[in-house]
Amino acid sequence: MLKDIYRILASEWHENHHRYSSSARSGFEIWQVDIRFIFTKLLHKIGIITSYKDAYKSYMKFHT
């Protein structure tokens, strides 16, 4: 059962990855943990990354 739940949630995250491929963020919902985006934000805060794209507003426009 947990395996099936994981597949459903992971498939949504993976779909986001393809739909918003230029975005640093792939996890838009609270249950879609996106370690890559968290790390990107950290690198931005300490100045290693100067800019990144975040498609959160675009995603929310179509999913709310």
VOPAGU-2260 file (C-alpha; in pm, 1 decimal, decimal comma):
REM VOPAGU-2260
SITE   aa  ch    i         X         Y         Z
SITE  MET   A    0       0,0       0,0       0,0
SITE  LEU   A    1     276,1     247,7      87,4
SITE  LYS   A    2     445,1     159,0    -238,4
SITE  ASP   A    3     129,8     253,5    -430,4
SITE  ILE   A    4      96,5     583,5    -244,6
SITE  TYR   A    5     460,1     662,3    -320,7
SITE  ARG   A    6     405,9     591,4    -691,7
SITE  ILE   A    7     108,2     826,6    -708,0
SITE  LEU   A    8     286,5    1109,7    -528,5
SITE  ALA   A    9     614,0    1058,1    -714,8
SITE  SER   A   10     440,3    1054,8   -1051,7
SITE  GLU   A   11     289,9    1397,6    -982,4
SITE  TRP   A   12     632,6    1532,5    -885,5
SITE  HIS   A   13     786,0    1378,4   -1197,9
SITE  GLU   A   14     514,5    1529,9   -1416,6
SITE  ASN   A   15     594,7    1872,9   -1269,3
SITE  HIS   A   16     960,6    1817,7   -1356,3
SITE  HIS   A   17     868,3    1780,4   -1723,7
SITE  ARG   A   18     592,3    2042,2   -1738,0
SITE  TYR   A   19     810,5    2313,8   -1579,0
SITE  SER   A   20    1151,8    2197,6   -1698,8
SITE  SER   A   21    1314,2    2543,2   -1679,8
SITE  SER   A   22    1212,4    2584,3   -1315,1
SITE  ALA   A   23    1447,3    2507,6   -1027,8
SITE  ARG   A   24    1140,5    2385,3    -836,2
SITE  SER   A   25     967,0    2056,4    -917,3
SITE  GLY   A   26     772,9    2003,1    -595,6
SITE  PHE   A   27     486,2    2249,9    -577,4
SITE  GLU   A   28     253,1    2079,6    -332,8
SITE  ILE   A   29     333,1    2037,8      37,0
SITE  TRP   A   30     376,8    1660,4       0,2
SITE  GLN   A   31     618,6    1696,1    -294,7
SITE  VAL   A   32     947,1    1735,8    -108,8
SITE  ASP   A   33    1200,8    1891,0    -342,8
SITE  ILE   A   34    1549,2    1861,2    -194,1
SITE  ARG   A   35    1708,0    2003,1    -509,1
SITE  PHE   A   36    1507,1    2325,7    -477,1
SITE  ILE   A   37    1583,3    2358,1    -105,6
SITE  PHE   A   38    1954,8    2324,1    -184,9
SITE  THR   A   39    1923,0    2576,9    -469,4
SITE  LYS   A   40    1760,9    2830,3    -234,1
SITE  LEU   A   41    2038,4    2774,1      20,6
SITE  LEU   A   42    2307,6    2833,1    -242,8
SITE  HIS   A   43    2124,7    3148,8    -351,2
SITE  LYS   A   44    2108,1    3281,5       5,7
SITE  ILE   A   45    2482,3    3238,5      56,8
SITE  GLY   A   46    2560,2    3394,7    -282,3
SITE  ILE   A   47    2686,9    3099,3    -483,7
SITE  ILE   A   48    2384,8    3112,9    -716,8
SITE  THR   A   49    2282,6    3459,8    -832,2
SITE  SER   A   50    1943,0    3374,3    -983,0
SITE  TYR   A   51    1705,2    3085,7   -1050,6
SITE  LYS   A   52    1361,6    3031,4   -1203,7
SITE  ASP   A   53    1068,6    2929,5    -986,3
SITE  ALA   A   54     743,4    2831,6   -1161,6
SITE  TYR   A   55     538,9    2824,8    -839,4
SITE  LYS   A   56     310,7    3115,5    -940,8
SITE  SER   A   57     252,4    2964,5   -1281,8
SITE  TYR   A   58     172,6    2625,8   -1129,0
SITE  MET   A   59     -69,8    2775,3    -876,4
SITE  LYS   A   60    -249,4    2974,0   -1146,9
SITE  PHE   A   61    -360,1    2646,0   -1308,3
SITE  HIS   A   62    -398,6    2426,4    -997,8
SITE  THR   A   63    -604,0    2630,8    -751,9
